[in-house]
Amino acid sequence: MKAEITIHGGIHGNFVIARALRDYTEKRDGMFNRFHLYYDTVAEAKADLRKAYKSIKSELTPDRYSVVWINRDNSQLNYDASIATVKKANE
């Protein structure tokens, strides 16, 4: 089943998350610096979100670890004021 990651929130955080995500099949820019990234499966989207979390966290100093967070099932990533959410694509 096709999946989509939607990134919205603060401008800086949106671009940091979008740069960290790499395994998507298509990327569309939305209004107000929102991004829509498409994947072939939900599992691929969640795996890419998990990789992005690790990548972003590795670039932070330990005192800034609290600005990046991912939920237990890897379906939502928060960074600063930005949120990336995995959902089934409407296709």
C-alpha positions, 0 to 999 in steps of 0.5 A: 500500500502506498504511503506518504510522509507529510512534513509541516511546522517551522521552516528550519525544521521542515528543511532539516527533516526533508534533507534527512529523508532519502528513500522516497519515490516522489517529493512534492512541495506544498504551501508554506514550506510543507513537503509531501514525500511518497513511498511504495509501502508504509514500512518503507516510509517508517524505516526512512523516518527512523533513519532520519531520526538517527541522522538528525540526532547524530548531528546534535549535541547531547544538550539538544537531544530533546528537540528531536523525538520519534514515537514508538511505531516510527510513524511520527517524527518531531524536530524543533517546531516541525512534525513529519507524519506517515499515513496511507497515501490517497491514490 
